[in-house]
């Protein structure tokens, strides 16, 4: 049974696509936008617009995915957790 689970996981990971990963997009002042898939080392793009950064990131992902495939390795699982929070520095409540 253990071998079947491992094989199933390997098949799933081998077929992981761009949509299976979380993408982080943020402004890089003053040079444009950064898009990255943090789960995959080296999978990032810096472009002038958000749209261009996402298109370029997809192209970078394809190249990295092909490299993993040539080495007969699975892409890493995405364990990225996204959290957002607001930091208030030096703001006073004026009620």
C-alpha positions in Angstrom: 0.0 0.0 0.0 2.8 2.4 0.8 4.3 2.0 -2.6 1.0 2.8 -4.3 0.6 6.0 -2.3 4.2 7.0 -3.2 3.6 6.2 -6.8 0.3 8.2 -6.8 2.0 11.2 -5.2 4.9 11.0 -7.8 2.4 10.9 -10.7 0.5 13.9 -9.2 3.7 15.9 -8.7 5.1 15.1 -12.1 1.9 16.6 -13.7 1.8 19.7 -11.5 1.3 22.8 -13.6 1.6 26.5 -13.2 -1.9 26.7 -11.7 -1.0 24.3 -8.9 1.4 26.9 -7.4 0.7 30.1 -5.4 2.1 33.2 -7.0 3.3 36.2 -5.1 3.1 39.5 -7.0 4.5 42.7 -5.6 5.8 46.1 -6.6 9.5 46.6 -7.0 10.0 50.4 -6.8 10.9 52.0 -9.1 11.6 49.1 -11.6 8.3 47.5 -12.0 6.7 44.3 -10.7 8.0 41.0 -9.3 6.1 37.8 -9.7 7.4 34.6 -8.1 6.4 31.1 -7.2 8.1 30.8 -3.8 7.9 27.0 -3.8 10.2 26.6 -6.8 13.8 27.9 -6.5 14.6 30.5 -9.2 11.0 30.8 -10.4 10.6 34.6 -10.5 10.3 37.4 -13.0 10.8 41.2 -12.9 9.0 43.2 -15.5 7.6 46.7 -16.0 3.9 45.7 -15.6 2.0 43.2 -13.5 0.7 41.5 -16.6 4.2 41.2 -18.2 5.6 39.8 -14.9 2.9 37.1 -14.8 3.4 36.2 -18.5 7.2 36.0 -17.9 6.8 34.0 -14.8 4.7 31.4 -16.7 7.5 31.1 -19.3 10.1 30.7 -16.5 8.0 28.1 -14.9 7.8 26.1 -18.2 11.6 26.2 -18.5 12.1 25.0 -15.0 9.5 22.3 -15.4 11.2 21.0 -18.5 14.5 20.9 -16.7 13.0 18.9 -13.9 11.4 16.6 -16.5 14.8 16.0 -18.2 16.3 15.0 -14.9 13.2 12.8 -14.3 12.5 14.7 -11.1 9.2 16.0 -9.8 8.6 19.6 -9.1 8.5 20.5 -5.4 5.2 20.5 -3.7 3.8 24.0 -3.0 3.8 24.4 0.8 3.6 28.2 0.5 1.3 29.9 3.0 0.1 33.4 2.3 -0.8 35.7 5.1 -1.6 39.4 5.0 -1.5 41.8 7.8 -1.4 45.5 8.4 1.4 47.1 10.2 0.5 50.4 11.9 3.6 52.4 12.7 3.3 55.5 14.8 -0.4 56.1 14.1 -2.5 57.6 16.8 -6.1 57.0 17.3 -7.9 60.4 16.9 -11.3 59.8 18.4 
